[in-house]
Amino acid sequence: MARADPRDESSKFKRYREAQARRGMKLLRVWVPDPRSPDFQAAAASQAALLREAPEEAEALGFIAAASDWPEA
């Protein structure tokens, strides 16, 4: 199967972006931390440890459990 001409693809995306702009949408690109990174995993583990025994965490989890329809395991 022949590949599409890249110029056709770029114009297709250009038309899509223009249509989205006419609808009032704005393209936004965001860089976020990579959750596979050892630094990210260490920071997440550290923050989770800080919350593990915090009364605020128990209150938040209680609220979530009360507001959800999920059966308790």
C-alpha positions, 0 to 999 in steps of 0.5 A, a space after each residue: 500500500 502506498 503511503 500518503 504524501 506528507 504534504 497532504 497529511 500536513 494540510 489535513 492537520 492544518 485544516 483540522 487545527 483551523 477548524 478547531 480554532 473556529 470552534 473556539 479551541 486552542 491547541 495546548 501542549 504540556 510537558 509532564 513528568 514521566 511516571 516511569 522515571 526513577 526520580 518521579 517514582 521516588 517522589 511519588 513514594 515519598 509523598 504517599 508515605 507522608 499521606 499514609 498516616 495523615 488524618 486528612 488522608 483518612 478523611 478524604 478517603 472516607 469521603 470518596 468511599 461514601 460518595 462512590 457506588 463501588 462495593 467495599 472489598 
